[in-house]
Amino acid sequence: MIFIPTLTLSALTKKGKKCFKKRARFLEMYSLYSCWCHMVPKNIYTIFKNILAFSVGDTKQVVLCDAEKAEILHLFPVEYPASCMHWTEVHGDSRCEFLHREDPFSFSIDYKSDEVTNLLGEVRLNILVVGGPSGFVELYAYGLYKIATLSGISGTCRSLGLSSDLRSLSVITEIRSAEDNPEIHYIQLDTGLLSSCLPELTKMARKFTHISTLLQYLRLSLTCMCEAWEEILMQMDLRLTKFVQEKNTSTQVQDEFLELLLWGHASPELQALLMNQLTVKGLKMLGQSIDSSYSSIQKLVISHLQSGSEALLYHLSEVKGMALWKQKFQPLGLDPAAIEDAIVAVGSFTLKANELLQVIDKSMKNFKAFFRWLYVAMLRMSEDHVPPELNKMTQKDLAFVADFLSEHFSANEELFDRKGKYFNVERVGQYLKDEDEDLISPPNMEGNQWVTFVKQSTHLKDSPLLFPTYPQKSLHFVKRMMEGSIDLCLQKPAEVIGHSVTQAVCLRLYTVPESSENTPRLFELPSLWNDKKAGMHHVVFCMPEISPSKIYILRRATDPSRSVPNGLVALNFNTPLNSSIDDETPAPTSADSCYSCLDARFYDDETLTVVLRSREDDENKMRVLAQLHLNSVLSWNEEFTWDLTLRLEQQTEGIPVQCLAWGNQSREMDNLKAQFVAVNGIRKVACVLSANLRHVRVFEMDAEEEEEEEERADESQEMSSDQDRLEDTMTNQSDAGEGGDGAGGAEDAQVAGQGSGDILDETAGSDTL
């Protein structure tokens, strides 16, 4: 994963000299990233706005993070390690406005709402495409929800490019030929269903993105609840179990505590347990811990778990309504039955959360009464002063204590439970354990009037309108059931949409050179570009073993049914360095003007940025960064006839060739063995990376447009002053009769004037092209 400068260009796009220090700090950070990426060369990344998506090595996981805040926003697993990614924003469909309506539950919970808003954007859809080995390609709406799993692609994906109109997907794959040689293929996939159902797809994707985000929110809420529950709450269980194991009498523990409650006398064994193991101070701290822990869990359930599950029910109910609109949404694979199962599962989770609230409320009341009574009893045992406010005990308090003893201390002391304990005084922790086993102490529903009524009713007993409660299962267990049902609901559209994608064309380009077969592949050719205005896919690639001085541009319409004239052209770099494409009589070709292309990226729809290498015999070959304007190339009329049974490298004779020069739009790379280039035409920035991935150089491609008006005014004023002084000098010299020196001074002034605009100045942390 190489962090190109376009990822964090907030400092580089600012105007004026104030940002130079920030640029220097940025370059220092970039150098550290480059060194790290050199050690881990398998990392893959892509960027959308300020959201960075990357996959590290062979982790089989994609991570979305905020590039400015360095915070992880979301992560999801993938079947294969990612080898390439592409993030595109969909353009141009006013029908999406009709179906878009902001949901009242969209951001009703405070779970990274700003970041989710950035991912969802406005009404327009954005799609993250992830590719890997064995033809693995998946599409994720807003980078969160999987909308398609593609099949039928051969080889390992090396590059991806989804058109902004969603009509087609370009894929560069590496396939083993019959001779076991790696071949580069260009495959265009017809994604017409995504384009034809764009409004419905956008609506469904936004809904499912909210659902995916809410599921992550509920997982984090449950994690916080588990952290709020403390292991100290199990101390009472452990000490009572130890008391049963060590006591020599046959008296039940419940009877021991009842005698203490009724008569105020405790047996020597119970008194030793209370005074030596629990202690007055320990009992007080235990009571405070239980109260604090239960209060925290209760707040988390009410504020987060319940609100999140209610929002899930809302979104799933709307998705069910969309699924029932079969004319619009049935082609996308929405299954009403699967969505109904998900709604039922969320309802069961909500009921289980309410059950936990009831258990917490009852436990807090019983524990408070029990600890208050036991604290007073232990003070009397130790003959300490009992505060008057604690010495009073009402009949209601006595009933609470008696119920507590009856419910928690009536277990059979001759048998251990599955955890090796006799008692389970603490009832809340069992709901938070991530286990498949039943609850040790499930709630007693015998006296519940509603449960009795449902069991006695013939119509309600098996009614689909009532959510199942699963009284024997924990909250974690019901949560996993809910996630499984929702995953089934979310996976069906991805399967249907994936099966609708068909292969429109497959072009065999060239075989991979042996020299590069085992080298780490980071930024490499072929590179893809989508021309949104013209509706074109552009593929830029080289065949160095066949024609080292040429670069090829392949064009395909995003609509697979539309043919493209002059679909393939070759650019020849056997051109003089300082010539221009408009020169009528270019200088003769020499050995110094032969270049080979190391890397190329589209700067915009009509400009190509390339890194060239001189084909001299010297080891320190000259590297050049150049801008190529393709207006004349894209209007070329000569056609090339493909023979699909052969590779392109086997039929290069008929490819139209143009000799394209770059004039003064170039820069020699001094003291930098340039190898890769990354560009951003919107921000007018290019970044050149060295072959060893340890050095980087940033260029502002249109520096004059980025300067402040005040600086331009100052420069104009300085140039006017210099010109005035020069004219005065020339006038004086002319008056003195020395016209030759005056002409020489005018020529120097002209060169100086050109230097202010054409000479490439190197600034703090960035260069100017």
N, C-alpha and C positions, 0 to 999 in steps of 0.2 A: 504494500500500500504506500504510494508516494503522495504526500500531501502537496499538491501543486498550489502555487500562489493564489489561484482563483478561488481557493476554498476560504481563505481568510484575508480578503483584499480590502477590508474596511479602512486600513491605514493607507494602502497603496492608492486608493481612489480618491483620497482627500486632496485638496488643492493647496498649493503653497509650500513653502519651505518648512513649515512647522511639523510636517509629517515625516521628515527625513529620519529623525531619531526613532520613530515608531517603525519605519521601514527597516532600519538597521536591526532593531530587536526582532522584527519578523524574520529577517534573513537568518539571524542566529538561531531562532527556533526552528526554522525550516532545515537548517544544516543538521540539527540534532535529529529531526525526523528522518532526514535522508540517511544518516548513519544507521539509525535503527532499522530503517527499511532495507538497508543493504544486508543486515544480518538476518532479516526475515523477509525473503524475497517473494513469498507466495501470497502476500496480502493483496486484497482487491478492494477497491473503493469506488464510490460515485457520490455526487453532491447534488442537492436540490435546495435552492435558496440558501439557508444557513444550516440545513440538516445534512449531516454526513452519514452515509451508509457504508459500512465496511465489513469485511469478513477476514478474520485473522487465521492464516495458515490453514490447517486441516481441521478446524474446530467444528465445521458443519453448523455454523451459527452466523446469522447476520445481525449486526448491531446498528441501531440508529442513535446518533448522538448530536447534540447541539455543538456546532463547530466553534461558536463564540464562547459559550459557557463551559464547554468540555463536560457536559452532563449526558449520561445515557438516558435516552427517552423510551426506547423500546428495543426488544430483541426477540428473535424467533428462530427456531431450528429449521434446517434444510436437509434434504436427503443426501446430497453430495456436497463436498467442499466447493465453494464458489470459485470459478475461474474468471468470470467477467460480470460486470454489472452495467446497467444503463438506466438513467432516470429521466423521464420525459414528461412534459406538461402538455395536455391536450388543448388544442386551439380550435376555435371556430365552430360553435353550434349553439345558436340562440334558443334551441328547444330545451336546453338544460335549465334556462331561467324559469320555464313554466313549472317544471317538476320540483324546483328547489324551494324549500321552505325551512327556515331554521327551526329546529326542534326545541321545545321548551325544556327537555331533559338532556340536551346535547352537552351542556357544560354546567349542569346544575351541581356537580360535585367538583371539589377543588383538587383534581388530580392532574397536575401539569397541564392545565387548560391552555396556557399560552403556547406551549410546544405542540399540543394537538391541533390548535388553531393554525399554526404554521404548516403542519403537515397537511391538514385538510384544505388550507388555502381558502379561496373564494368558492365560486360555483364550479370552476374548471377542475377537471380531474387530472391528477398526476399519477403516473404508474412507474413503479420500480421493477425492472426486469433483471432476473438473476439467472446466470447460466453456469454450467459445470460439465463434468465428464459424463460420458454415456448419453449424450443428447439431453441432459437435464436443463430445462428452461421453465421458469415459473414467473408469473406476473403478479405484482402486489399493488393494489390500489392504495394511494396515499402512503406507500411504503409499509402498510400495516396489515391489510387484508388480502389474502391470496384469492385472485379472481380467475386464474387459469393455470393449469398444469399441462404443458405441451408434451406430445409424444411423437414418435416417428422421426426424430432428428438423429442422424448418425454422427458419431465422432464426438470430440471434445469442443465445447464452445470457447472460442478465443475472443470474440467481440460481438456486441449486440447493438442494434439500433432500431427502436420502435418509432414509427412515423407519428408526427403530432396529430394527424387526422385519424389515427388508429386503423388505417386500411391495411397495413402490412408491417411485418417485422423482418429486418435484415439480420442474418446470423452468419458469422464467419466461423467455420468449423475446421478442425483438423482430423482427417480420416486416414486410416491405414489402407493403402491400396492393395491390389492383389499381389504386388511384388514386395509388400511389407514396407513400403516407403510412405512417410507421412505426406499427405496432400492437403492443400488449402482449398476449401470449397466455399463458394458464396451461395447461400440459400435464402430465398425470399418466401416468407410464409404469409398466406392470405388470412388476415384477421378481420374479415368483413363483418362478422357478427358484432364485434366491439364497436365498429363504426356505425353500423345501422341501428344499434340499440344504445347509442351513447347516452341519451337522457336517462333511460331506465337504468343503465349500468352505473351512471353517476349517483343516482338516488340510492340504488342498492349498495353501492360501495361505501357511501357516506354512512348508511345505517349500520352495515357490518363493521365499519371502522370504529364507530362508537361502541358497538358491542364488544369488539376485541379489546378496546381500551378499558371498558368497564370490567371485563374479566381480569385484566391485569391489575386494575384498581382494587378489586375484591381480594385478589391474592395478596397484595401488599397489606391490605387492611387486616386480613387474617394473620399474616406474619407479625404485624404489630400487636395483635391480641395475644399471640403466643409469647411474645417478648414481655408483655405486661404481666402475664401469669408467671409467678415465681415458684421455684422448687421448694422454697421455704414453707409453702402451704402444705406440703406433704409431711412435715415434721410431726404433726399430731398423729397421723396414721402410723408412722414408723415407731413412735414411742409407745403408742397403745399396743401395737403388735409385740414389741419387746417386753412390755409389761405382762402380757398374757403368757409369753414364753417363760418368763422368769418367776412368776408368782407360784406359790406352793399350795394355795387354797383352791377349793373347787367352786368358789363363788364366781358368778358371772360378772363381767365388767359392768354391765348395765345395772346389776343389783348394787355393785359397789358405789356407783355414782348416785343411784336413787337413795341409798341410805344417807349419803352425804347431803343430798338435797332435802330429804324429809327430816332427818334427825341432827344434821350438822356434825356427824362423826364419820371419820374415815378410817379404814383399816390401815395397819402399819405399812402394808405393801403399797396401797394407793397414796398414802401420805408421803412415802419415800419417792414415788413417781412424780408427784406434784412438786415437792419441795426441792428434790435433788436434781431431777432431770429437766422439768419444765422451768422451774423457779418463777418467782413473782415477776422479775424483770423480763425474763424470756417470754412469759405469757403475755405481758403487756406489748412487747415488740411484735409478737406473733399476731395479736389482734389488730395492731396498726397495719401490719403488712397485708393481712387479708382484706381489710377495709380499703386500703389504697389500691391493691391489685384489682379487686372486684369493681371498684368505681371506675378505674381506667378501662377495663374490658367493657363495662356497661356503656360508657361514653362512646367507645369505638363501634360497638354494635349499633347504637342508636344513630350516631352521626354519619357513619360510613357504610357499614354493612347493610343496614336497612335501606338507606337512600340509594346505594348502588344497585341492590337487587330490584328496587322499585323502578329505577331507570332502565334496567335490563328488561323487565316485564313490558315497559312502555315501548321500547324499540322493537322487541320481538313481536309484540302485537301489531305494530305498524308493518313489520316485514310480512307477517301473516296476511294482512290486508293486501299488500303488494302481490303476494303469491296467488291470492284469489283472483287478481286481475290478470287472467291468463293471456289475454290478447297482447298485453304489454310485457309481462315479466316471465311467462312460461318459457320462452326461448332461452332465457338465462339460467334455467335450471332450478328455480325456486320451488321447493317441495312443501306444500302446506302441512302434510302429515309430520314431516321432520321438524318443522318449525313449531307445531303444536306440542310435540314431545319436549322440545327445548323450553317452551313456556311452562309446561308442567314441572319440569326439573327445576326451573328458577323459582316456581311457587313453593316447591318442597324445601328449597334452600331458605326461602324467606320464613317459612313456618319453623324450620329448625333454628334459625336465628332468634325468632320470638320465643321458642322453647328455652333457649339458652338464657334469654333475658329473665324468664320466669324462675329458672333455677338460680340465677345470680341473686335476684330479689329475695327469694325465700332463704337462700343460704346466708345472705347478709343479715337478715332479721334474726335467724336462729343463732348464727355465730355471735352476734352482738349480745344477745340475751345470755347465751351460754358462757361466753368469756367474762361478761360482767359478773355473773353469779360465781363462777369459778375463781375470779380474781378476789372477790370479797371473802370467799371461803379460805383461800390461801393466806390472805392477810390475817384472818382469825387464827389459822394454824400457827402462823409465825408470831402471833400476839402483837401485831402491829396495829396502828390506829386505822380505823375504817372511816373514810369520809362520810358525813351524814347523807350526802346526795346519792351515794352508792349503797347505803345500808337499807334503803327502802326498796322493796320488791313487790310489785303488784301481782294480782292473780293472773293477769295476762302474761307477765314475764315468766311466772312459774309454768304456765301452760306451754310457752315457747321452749323452755328448757326441757320439760318432760317430753315434748314432741321430738326435740332434737335427740335426746337419749334413746327414745323408743325407735327412731328411724335409723340412727347411725350406730348404735351399740347393741343391736339385737342380733348381730350375725352369729353364726355357729362357730364358736371358737375352736372347735375340734378340727376344722377344715380350713386350709389355706385357699385363697382365691388364686387366679392364674398369675398374679404378680407376686405371690408369696407373702401376702399380707392378710390379716384378719379383718381389717377395717378399711373403709373408704369414706372417711369423714368429709374430705374435700371432694365435691361433686362437679366443679366447673372444669377442672383440668382435663377430665376424660373427654369432653367435647372438643378440645383443642389438639388432641393427639392424632397424628396422621397415621391411623391404623385401620385395618380392615375388620378387626374384631369388634364384637358388640360392646356396648357400654357396660361397665362393671355394675353401675348402679343407675339403671334407667329410671325415668320419672314414673311415679305411681299415678296411673290414670283411672283407678277404680272409682273414685268419687267424682270424676269429671262428668257433669251433666251433658255436655255436648257430645262427648265420646259415647256415652251410653245411648243418647238419642240416635246417633248415626248408626250404631250397631243394631238397634231395634228397628230402624227404618228400612223397608225393603227397597225403596227407590234410591235412597242416599248411600246405601252400603257400598255399592259398586258404581257410583255415579262418576262420570268423567269430569264433572264440574268441580269436584273436590280434589284438592292436591293431596297426594299421599304424604304421610308424616314421618315414616321410618323411625319409630320411637326407640328402637334398639341401636341406632347408628349414631356416630359422632358427626359434628359439623363438618369436619374435613372429608369424611366419607361422602356426605351428601354434596359437598362442593365438587368433588371429583366426578360424581355422577352428572352434575349439572354441566361441568366442562365437557364431558364426553358427549352429551346430547347436543350442546351448542356447536361443538366441533363437527359433528355429523351434519348439522344444519348448514354450517359454513362451507363444508367441503363439496357439497353437491353442485353448486354453481361452478366451482373451479373445474370439476370434471366435465361438465356439459360444455362449458366454453372452450376448454382445452381440446375436446374432441371435434369441435367445429373448425379449428384451425387446420388448414391444409397447406401443402407445399405447392407454391406456384412455379418456382423455377429453381434449378440447382446447376451452378456453373463451376466446373473444375478449373481452378486458376493455375496453380503451380505446385511443385514439390518443395518441401522445406529443405534448405541447404544443410548439409551435414555439419557445417561449422556452427550453426545456430540451433541444432536440434536439442542439444543438452545444455544450452545456456539458459539462465533465468530470464523469463519473459515478463517485462513490466509494461512500459509503453512500447508498443511494437506495431508494425504494419501487418496486415491492412488496418486502416482506420476508417470509421464510418461517420457520415454526416447527413443530416436530414434538412433539406431545403424546404422550409415550411411554405413559402410563397409559391414556389413552382411545383410543389408536391413531388419531390425527387429524393431518392436515396443516392448518395455519392459514396463510392468505395475507392480509397486511395491505397495503392500497393506497389511494391517493387518486385522485380525478378532479377536479382543481382547476378546470378550465374548465367542468365540468358542475355540480358542487356543491362549492364551495370550503370550506364549513364542515363537511363530512362526511368520515369515514374509514370504509372498508369492510373487513369481515372475512369471508373465504370459508373454509369448512371442508369438507374432504374426508376420508373414511375412508382409512386407509393400505391397507386391503383394497379394491381397486377394485370388487369385486362387492357391497360393502355400501353401502347408501344412508344418508345422514345427514339427520336432520330439522333444520330451521332452518339450512340450509347457508350462507345469506348474510344479513348484517345490516349496517346502516349506523348509525354513531354520529354524532350531531349535537352540535356544540360551541357552539351558540347557547344557552349556559347561563350562569348567574351564576357568577363566579369562586369565591366563598366558599360556595356552596351545597353540599349533600350529596345523594347519591342517595336517602337515607332521609328527606329533608325532605318533609313533607306538603304544605306550601305554599311552593314555591320563589319567590324574588324574581322580579319581572317582568323579562323579557328587555330589554336595552338595547343600544345600539350598542357599549358598552364590553365586552360579554360575547361578541362574535362573534370566533371564532378560526378559523384555518386550520391544518392539520397540516403541519409541515415534515418530520418524521421520526417513525417509530414502530418499537419493537422489543418483543418479548415478554420480560418480566422473568421470568415463570414461566408455568405452564399457565393461570393465571387472572388474570394481571396484565399490563397493557400499559403500557409507558413511552413517553410521547410528548413531542415538542417542539412547542409551539404558538406561533403568531404572532398578535398582535392585528391586527384588520382596520381599524385607524385609517388616516387619511390622512397621518399624520406619517411621515417617512422612518425615524426611529428607532423602529420599532414594537416594542412590548413582547414579549419572548420568555418563555415559561413552560415549565418542566419539570414534568410531572405524572405521577402513577401512577393508572391506571384499573383498577378491579376489575370483572371481566367476568362475575361469577357470574350476575347477572340477564340479561345479554345472551345467554350461552350456553344459557340455559333458555328462550329465546324460542320461542313455538309457531307463529308466523305463517310460512307457507311462501312461497317465491318460485319462480315457474315460469320456467325458462330457455327462451329462444328461441335455439337454437344458430346460427341463420342470421344473427343480428344481434349487434353488439357490446353489451356490458353498458351502456355509456354511452348507448345508444339505447333502453334499456328500464328506466330508473331509477325510473319512477313506481311500479312494484310492489314495490320493495325495502323490507322492513320497516325502520323507523327507530326508534332509541331515543335519548332525550336523556340523556346520561350526564354526571354531574358528578364532580368529584374532591375536593371538600371541602378539608380542610387538607393533603392529600397533593400539594402543589405548591410550586414555588419560582420566583419571578421572577428572570430572568437580568439582574443588574445589570452594566452595562459589558461585556456580552458579546453579540455578535450570533450567538446560537446557531443552528445549522443541522442538525447531525447528532447522533445519540445512539447509544451502544453500551452494553449492559448485561450483567451477569452475576448472575443471581439466586442462584447457589450462593455466590458470594463477596459478595453484597449490595452491589454497587458499580455505579454508573452514571457514564458519561463523556460530557460534552457538548463538541462540537467546533464552533468558529466557522466562519462561512461562508467566510472566507479561508484556513482550514486552518492558522492560525498560533497560535491560542489554544485552550486546553483547560481544562476544569474537571471535577474528580472529586468525586463525591458518594458518601458512605457512606449507603446507603438505610435501614439499621437500625442506627444508631450506638449506641443504648442496649444492644443485644444484644452489640455488639463490645467494650464497655468492660469493664475488669477489675473483679472483685468488690470489690477494695479501694477503687477509685475510687468505685464506687456506694455503698459503705459510708460513705466520706468525705462524699459529697454528701448522703446521707441524714442523717448526723450534723449537717452544716451547716444543712440545712433544718430539722431538729428544733430546733437552737439558735435559728435565726431565728424559728421559730414560738413558742418559749418566750419569747423577748424581746418578740415581738409581743403575746402574751397578757398578759405583765406590763404592757406599755404600755397595752393596752386596759383592763386591770383598774384601773390607776392613773387613766386618763382617766375611766373609769366612776365611780370613787369621787369624782373631782373634779366629776362632774355634767356632762360634755361628751360625751353619747352620740353626737351627730352626727359629731364628728371620729373617734370610735372606729369608727363604721360605715365612714367613708371609709378609715381605716387597714386595715380588714379587706378592703375591695375591692382596695386596692393590693396587699395580700399575696396575694390570689387571682391577680391578674395576674402578680405575680412568680413564683408557683408555676407558672403556665402557661408562662411564659417559659423555665423550666428544661427543659421537655420539648417544646415546640412551636416556639419561635423557632429559625430555622435559623442555627446558629453556623458561622462560617467559621474553619477551623483552618489550620495550616501545611501547605499543599499539598493540602488536601481540604476539601470542604464536607459538611454533614450535612443530609439531607432528612428 
